[in-house]
Amino acid sequence: MAIWLTLCGTIIVIAYLLGSFPTGYIAVKQLKGIDIREVGSGSTGATNVLRTLGKGPGAFVLVLDALKGVLAIALVYWLFNFNPIQNYIPPKVDAQVWQPCVVTLAGLAAILGHSKSIFLGFTGGKSVAISLGILLAMSWQVGLATAGVFAIVVAISRIVSLSSIAGAIAVSIFMVILHQPLPYILFGIAGGLYVILRHRTNIERLLAGTEPKIGQNVATPEQTT
């Protein structure tokens, strides 16, 4: 049992490290030589990259951040299905119960890593793109439905943060409607609340009517000097 718990723990740690990989920070540093944390909202996520550098770099970071989430969950599936590892699974371990639990923990670890990156002094993004990747790997139906809510709200409001918050709220609802395992529902609640909390300053600007819309770029240091 100890070996099995160690393997599960290792996968969760790897999921955190995957989430921590600072995609947005590296992209902006390479393209502009600036620290994305000192521009705009200070987030390293795709939205701040979009506002700072434009659609191309923003889309690039969005895709890579989502892929980090997909890979984190794929590692758990690999752990439970890779034949050489089967010998270490204790007979009393029910994979149908354990797998959703480990998937949930790995997903939460990846989200935490993205927003509290060990490589950036525990700063980072707001965990929206990586959450989408996790959801698509966890339950593609929930992932697509959540992405649909995001797309509808952003098309109407042109405000990414509002769309992200709407998606975070919708996750738990879709988890229940689509009869997902209890650990996944708990992930939807915990992950959704965390994403909303990461948008505290955005919520303040939304209430004040000052939250920027898509197309309203944030000035970079080059543009302000």
N, C-alpha and C positions, 0 to 999 in steps of 0.2 A: 504493500500500500504506500509506503514511504517513497518508493521510486516513482509510482504513478502520480502522487501529489507533487513531487519535484518536477516532473515533466509538465504537468498542468501549470504550475507556478512559473516555470521557465517560459512557456508560451505566453502567459499573461505579461511577463516582463518584456518579452520581445515585442508584444503588441504595443506596450507603452513606448518603447524605443522607436518603433515604426511611426507612431503618432508624433513623436518628438522631432522627427526629421524635418528641419525647417525649410520646407520647399519655397515658401514665399520670400523668406529672408534671403536665401541663396539666389533666387531668380533676380530679385531687385538689386542685390549687391553686384551680381555679375553684369546686369544690363546698365545700371546707372551709377554703381559705386556708392550707393547711399544705404543707410540703415532704415528699412521700412518701419521700424518701431518708432522712428523719429519723425514720421510723416503721417499726415491725416489722423486716423483714429488710433494709430500706434499698433494696430493689429497686423500680424503677419499673414493673415488669410487672404483668400482670393478677392474679396470685395475691396479691401484696401489697396491691393495690387491693381485692380481694375481702375479705381479712382485715381491712382497715382501714375500708372504707366499705360493704361488703355486696355482695350478688349482682348488683344492677342495674349499678352502676358497674364492677364486676369484669367482667361480661359485655360491657359496652360497650367497655372497653379491650381485652379479648380479641379481639373482632371487628375493631376498628380496627387492632390490631397485626398480625393475620393478613392483613388487606387490604394493609398495607404490603408484606408479603412477596409477595403475589399481584401487586401492581403492579410491583414490582422485576423480576420474571420476565417479566411482560407486556411491559415495555419492550424486553427482549431480543428477544422474538418480533416485536415491531413493527419493530425495527431490521433484522431479517433478511427481513421480508416487505413493508416499505413501498416501493412502486415507485420513487419518486424516489431512494431511497438505493441501489437496485440498481446504478446506474451507478458507484458508488464501490467496489463489491465487486470486488477483483482476480480475474481469470479463474482463477488458481491456488488461490483460496480455495474449499474444499469446505464448503458450508454445513452438510452433514450431520455434518461433523467439528467445525467451528467453533462452531456454535450450542450444542451441549451444553457445550462448554468455557466459552463466555461466560456461559451460564445459570448454570453452577456458580460462576464467579467473582463474578457479580452476586449470587447467593444468599449466598455467604460474606461479601461486602461488606455486604449488608443485615443479616445476623446480627451482624457486628462493630459496625455502626452502632447497632443496638438496644442492645447491651450497653455500648458505648463511645461514647455520643452526643457529638458535637462541640458540641451545644447545652447540654449539662449537665456540661461539664468532664470529658468522657470517663467518665462514670458511666452507669448505665442498668439495664435489666432482664436477665433470664437467657435471653432469646432463644427461649423455647419457643413462644409464640403466633406470632411472625413465622416461625419455622421451619416450623410447620404450614402457614401460608399459602404459603410457598415450595414446600413439598412438593406441595401441592394443585395449584399452577400447573405445577410441574415434571413430576409424574406423579400424577394424581389417585388412581390405584390405590394407590400407596405412601402417599399422604397419608391416604386413608381407612383403610387397614390400620393405619397408625401411630396414628391417632386412635382406632381400635378398641382397640388395646392400652392406650392411655392411659385410655380409658373403663372398661375392665374392671378395671384395677389400681386406679383411683380409687374405683370402686364397691365393691371389696373392702376396700381399706385406708383410704379416706377421707383419704389423704395426697397432696396435689397434687405435691409434690416427688418422691416415690417413683414416681408415675405418669409424670412428666416424664422421669425417668432411664430408666424401662422403655421409654418411647417412643423415647428417644435411642438405646438399644441396638438396638431393633427395626428402626430405619430401614435400617441397612446390610443386615440380613438380608432385608428385603422388597425392597430394591434388587436384590439378587442373585437372589432367587427369581423376581422379575417381569422379569428379563432387561433391566434398564435399562443405558444406555450407561455405559462405564467412568467418564467424568467425574462422572456422577450417583452412582455407587457410591462414588467418592472423596469426593464431597460428603457422602454419608451417614456415612462414617467420620469425616471432619474435623468436620463440623457436630455429629454426635453426641458426639464426644469433647469438643468445646468446650462444649456444653450441660452435659455431666456435670461438667466442670471448674468451670463457673459455679455448680454446686450443691455446692461443697465444704463450705460451712458446713452446708447441709442434710444432707449425708451424715454429718457429725459428729453432728448432732442425732438423725438416724435411728439411728445406732449407740448413742447414749446414751439413746434412747427418749424424747426430749423434743421431737421435731418435732411442731408443732401439726397437728391434723386440721381438715377443713372444718367450719366452724361455731364454731371457737375464734378469736374476733376478737382483733386486736391493739389495744391501747388507743391512742387518738389523744391528742395534747397536750391537747385539750379535756376528755378523760375523766380525765386524770391531774392536772389542776389544779383 
